[in-house]
């Protein structure tokens, strides 16, 4: 793998998906990794999406929402056919995905998790998600993001 090679970047390369990598200097004092990325890259925070691991009825799942909002857990659970959702335990999220917090990508996780992507992703030609490490974002079309994650599209941001 190259210096920016991560399981996420390798997944998009292997799929032959058009993408752009964006790097920035991660500030360890940042309290919001996603907002830090949007600001550092000069990109609208509505177009930069964060990857949140959630627990839906006892099973881990992925919620992808703009960094400018929070996830509506009830809506995410409903979109995935579940009754109840909560934020996943951070250490469980890291173990299940193979990524560190602030670098969890919806792509290239250790194993595929059911994924729901906020419907606002479809408003943009391209969106940015974590590239698999802090300081690396991956830009691709929302269509490709949804296809690669086998994601469900629903209104889960608030």
ChimeraX attribute file (.defattr): number of C-alpha atoms within 10 A of each C-alpha:
attribute: neighborCount
match mode: 1-to-1
recipient: residues
	/A:1	8
	/A:2	7
	/A:3	5
	/A:4	17
	/A:5	14
	/A:6	18
	/A:7	20
	/A:8	24
	/A:9	25
	/A:10	17
	/A:11	16
	/A:12	20
	/A:13	13
	/A:14	9
	/A:15	11
	/A:16	9
	/A:17	14
	/A:18	11
	/A:19	17
	/A:20	14
	/A:21	15
	/A:22	17
	/A:23	17
	/A:24	15
	/A:25	12
	/A:26	16
	/A:27	13
	/A:28	8
	/A:29	7
	/A:30	12
	/A:31	10
	/A:32	11
	/A:33	20
	/A:34	26
	/A:35	21
	/A:36	20
	/A:37	30
	/A:38	21
	/A:39	13
	/A:40	16
	/A:41	16
	/A:42	9
	/A:43	14
	/A:44	14
	/A:45	20
	/A:46	19
	/A:47	24
	/A:48	27
	/A:49	29
	/A:50	29
	/A:51	24
	/A:52	23
	/A:53	27
	/A:54	24
	/A:55	20
	/A:56	24
	/A:57	14
	/A:58	12
	/A:59	12
	/A:60	21
	/A:61	23
	/A:62	26
	/A:63	28
	/A:64	27
	/A:65	28
	/A:66	28
	/A:67	24
	/A:68	17
	/A:69	14
	/A:70	14
	/A:71	21
	/A:72	17
	/A:73	21
	/A:74	15
	/A:75	20
	/A:76	31
	/A:77	22
	/A:78	15
	/A:79	18
	/A:80	20
	/A:81	11
	/A:82	16
	/A:83	14
	/A:84	15
	/A:85	22
	/A:86	17
	/A:87	17
	/A:88	19
	/A:89	12
	/A:90	14
	/A:91	10
	/A:92	12
	/A:93	22
	/A:94	19
	/A:95	12
	/A:96	16
	/A:97	21
	/A:98	18
	/A:99	21
	/A:100	16
	/A:101	19
	/A:102	21
	/A:103	22
	/A:104	25
	/A:105	30
	/A:106	30
	/A:107	26
	/A:108	22
	/A:109	20
	/A:110	13
	/A:111	9
	/A:112	16
	/A:113	20
	/A:114	15
	/A:115	25
	/A:116	27
	/A:117	29
	/A:118	23
	/A:119	17
	/A:120	19
	/A:121	25
	/A:122	16
	/A:123	11
	/A:124	12
	/A:125	11
	/A:126	19
	/A:127	26
	/A:128	29
	/A:129	29
	/A:130	28
	/A:131	29
	/A:132	28
	/A:133	21
	/A:134	23
	/A:135	21
	/A:136	22
	/A:137	28
	/A:138	22
	/A:139	20
	/A:140	19
	/A:141	18
	/A:142	21
	/A:143	15
	/A:144	17
	/A:145	22
	/A:146	18
	/A:147	11
	/A:148	16
	/A:149	19
	/A:150	15
	/A:151	21
	/A:152	17
	/A:153	19
	/A:154	17
	/A:155	16
	/A:156	25
	/A:157	21
	/A:158	13
